[in-house]
């Protein structure tokens, strides 16, 4: 098997935040991503389709409250000024050589503020 067939993408655990807080969600890949920055972040709300938040490590595709950072194999999504409507599943997608894409095997759930 090609080493590409053995790539894993992980996001351990779940996180929650009070309204107005800041949360950081980590994503780690077992091999460096393509061009050091090909890591996307998605948000999926109840019953909805995934929405692209960050399309290339640190390039935001939506609100500036969502920021991405990291390179190679370690990445972070930071949500600032957390709002109740941020409650969702967040996951990352890594891209590697040969156009292969891998989604994280674990999800983060951002709990609604009380």
Residue, then its C-alpha position, 0 to 999 in steps of 0.5 A: x500500500x502507498x503511504x497515502x493510504x495510511x494517513x489519519x486525521x484526528x480531532x480528539x474530544x469535544x469543547x464548549x464555551x460560554x457566550x463571548x468566549x474563545x475556543x480552539x479546535x486542533x487537528x493533526x494529520x499523520x503526514x504533512x499536508x500538500x504545500x504545507x497549508x492544504x487544510x480546510x475546516x468545515x462547520x455542520x449544523x443540525x441536519x444541514x450540509x457542511x459549510x466551508x469555514x477555512x479553505x487553506x489553513x489560514x484563509x477564511x471563507x466566512x466570518x473573521x471570528x473564525x481563524x485558522x492557523x498552523x502548517x504541515x501536520x498541526x492546525x488549529x481553528x479558533x472561534x472568538x466571540x462565541x455565539x449560541x449559533x456557533x453550536x455545530x460539528x466542526x471538522x477538518x479536511x486535509x489534502x495530500x499529493x495525488x489529490x487525495x483528501x482525508x477527513x478527520x475521524x473525530x468531531x468537535x461539538x461546540x455546546x450551546x451557551x446557557 
